[in-house]
Amino acid sequence: MNFVSKLLQGISLLPAIVQGVEGIFGAKSGANKKAAALSFVETAVGATDALAGKNIVDPGKFNDALNKMIDGVVQCLNASVWAEKKQ
């Protein structure tokens, strides 16, 4: 499987990762939860990158994009029925 396919598989896990982190670190600050989610995603993508032959040429930009994706997932979840269940 090529890099893009593996990357998309990893990204598809973002909502589950964010929900899992929220469940585990619910009382922590948003920054702490984001750092935990980013760590999980980086680990998953790192494994993907290793399998795909090191296709990430700018890790800084890549991690910045992961941060933005996590923020987007959190915004989507907070704007959805999922957020209402917690209230």
C-alpha positions in Angstrom: 0.0 0.0 0.0 1.4 3.4 -0.9 2.1 6.3 1.5 -1.0 8.3 0.8 -3.3 5.3 1.5 -1.5 4.6 4.8 -1.6 8.2 5.7 -5.3 8.4 5.1 -5.8 5.3 7.2 -3.9 7.0 10.1 -6.0 10.2 9.7 -9.2 8.2 9.8 -8.3 7.3 13.3 -8.2 10.9 14.5 -11.8 11.1 15.8 -11.3 7.8 17.8 -8.0 9.1 19.2 -9.4 12.4 20.2 -12.4 10.7 21.9 -10.1 8.3 23.7 -7.9 11.0 24.9 -10.9 13.0 26.1 -12.1 9.9 28.0 -8.7 9.3 29.6 -7.5 12.9 30.2 -10.9 14.6 30.5 -9.9 16.7 33.6 -6.7 17.9 32.1 -6.3 21.1 30.1 -7.0 21.3 26.4 -3.3 21.7 25.7 -2.4 18.5 27.6 -5.1 16.6 25.8 -3.9 17.9 22.4 -0.3 16.9 23.2 -1.5 13.4 24.1 -3.6 13.1 20.9 -0.6 14.4 18.9 1.7 11.9 20.5 -0.7 9.0 19.6 -1.1 10.3 16.0 2.7 10.8 15.6 3.3 7.3 16.7 0.8 5.9 14.3 2.0 8.1 11.4 5.6 7.3 12.4 4.9 3.6 11.9 3.2 4.4 8.7 6.2 6.4 7.5 8.6 3.6 8.4 6.5 1.1 6.4 6.2 3.5 3.5 9.9 4.2 3.1 10.3 7.6 4.8 8.2 9.8 2.6 7.9 12.6 5.2 10.6 15.1 4.1 9.6 18.0 6.4 8.6 16.7 9.8 8.0 20.2 11.2 5.4 21.0 8.6 3.9 17.6 8.9 3.5 17.9 12.6 2.0 21.4 12.2 -0.6 19.9 9.8 -1.3 17.1 12.3 -2.0 19.8 15.0 -4.4 21.6 12.7 -6.2 18.3 11.9 -6.6 17.5 15.6 -8.0 21.0 16.2 -10.4 20.5 13.3 -11.6 17.1 14.7 -12.1 18.7 18.2 -14.1 21.5 16.7 -16.3 19.1 14.8 -16.9 16.9 17.8 -17.6 20.0 20.0 -20.1 21.2 17.5 -21.9 17.8 17.3 -24.3 15.7 19.3 -21.2 14.2 20.9 -20.6 17.4 22.9 -24.2 17.5 24.0 -23.9 14.0 25.6 -21.2 15.2 27.9 -23.2 18.2 29.2 
